[in-house]
């Protein structure tokens, strides 16, 4: 996230960074209290792009694949999955 939304960069990037961090907090609170997160398709798209960017960065830094785990996490972000299969995806990514 620091690469795409660096701390202390221009105002738009700082606002996007804060919005993404607020979204992550909201997502966590809703999941803990209600067992699901209720947010719009626009927010889902934003979250999916953040997940893809973060995992691409992790892949570049570690040299390990995150392809299968990324698919599972994107399904979770879209509300299409409860993360079943994440452990298996990790094994497939190696």
Beta strands, then each sheet from edge to edge (+ up, - down):
end
